[in-house]
Amino acid sequence: MEKDYSALQKRICFPPDPNPKRPKRPPPPMACDTHVHLFGPPHLYPFQPRRVYTPPAAPLQHYLAVIAITGIERTVLVTPNAHGTDNSVIYDALVEVGDRFRGIAKIDDDTSDEELERLHGAGFRGARFNCIDALGGGVDLAMFERAIERIAGLGWCVEFHVMPDGLVAHADWFRSIPIPVIIDHLGRCDFTHGVDYPPFRLLVDLMQDGRFWCKLCSINRLSATGQPWDDAIPFCEALIEVATDRLLWGTDWPHGNTFEPGLIPNDGDLVDLLARIAPDETVRRRIFVDNPARLFGWAA
């Protein structure tokens, strides 16, 4: 039976902080934010009816104003769930900005090979699947496999937004994927459980396989202690220990799906958080610059 999302659509999430701070420790040249969404504006890019919340407009121009202050020079734009498999908002942004940006698409069986080629030409370099029922997604391994087979020829990666129980349940299947695999948001592992939490130990184990990548992203959501998010540091250090060359950093701007006041992070603070997670400048540069350049096809 088709799910009824009508009541959920009325949930309006908070907008991003309109006053980003200039980072105390500026990011290195060509630093990349690998997880950014654009929302609308909906009169130009309508939201899909099956969305689970209604975000405020967060267009490209607003994001460009943010990174003019935070010092981020490269970005990976990810088609958000609110736009479904309509990648237009990201496609148009890539065409406007050019080579500094890349895209991650939402696709399914209805996405034609011709459309994949068109997206590739604009700068898309991966496909993302939402495996979380509560966010309007779900697990369809057969469809995922068909999509992975098609994007492999383009040299794309595949990205999964998955909860800890889903990571555990489908671990063997994830290991079978022949192309680079990104696990979003540290696998949504709850920091209250500590680094010995079995799903996190699984994530660490997966990251010892050279096909797997992980985004240090949404840390503000996963933290139980709140800003300055100190409880994130042991988790990130554990991943740095095994996979410095396959970690990515992201803000998750504009921080959608947030409904309580006081929980929207400042993007300047998120830039500074990586300096605390990775105080060594070589490690910090790998996460900020070298790793995304290698995965998403920028020159070294």
C-alpha angles and dihedrals in degrees: 000000000000112000118244109231097168096106093044093052089067091066105104114202125214120264124242122274105279093208109059115190124235104247117253088222108036117222118252121264113287093018111170132215102206099190120053129138129202119208118201129257078238096221087064100029109026120212117243116259093233094060118129096219140012113242125202116252111280107175130181093261091060092051093048088055090053096052092046084069102034095047099235110152103179129043140184110213115207121202104242126228090246089069095045113202092335100112094179098112091055094039092055092046091053091050090050098046100035130198097355089074135056131189140226112203135209109227141165139173090295092061105099126221088243089056091050089053090049091051091048091053090055093051107272110148105173149019127236129209125199108215096178118104093199090059094050095266135103144178118280104162094178092055091044090053093050090050094046091052090053098046093045090076090057092054092244129152125227123231129200130201099201138158121234094258090051091049090055096042094052100032094119091049092050089052090056095060109111099204131063111293124206119201108207126225097359088297088295089278111176109237092213089077095060129227093298090066103129096232090052092048086052090052090051089050092049090051091062086069110085093226094066128087130178133205117225090212140129089029089148089061095047095047118102094190099051128218128026081033096218092163089069095064099078091049093051092044090054090055093044088055093061106027116020090150095055105046122109131194128220141166100208087224126215086030096224126186090052116131105166125080118247097029100094108103125222110246093222089059090052090054090051091048091068089056088058094044093047109024091166106094094216092054091044091052092049092054096041100039122000101048097050090042090057097044099042099039108255122144114264 
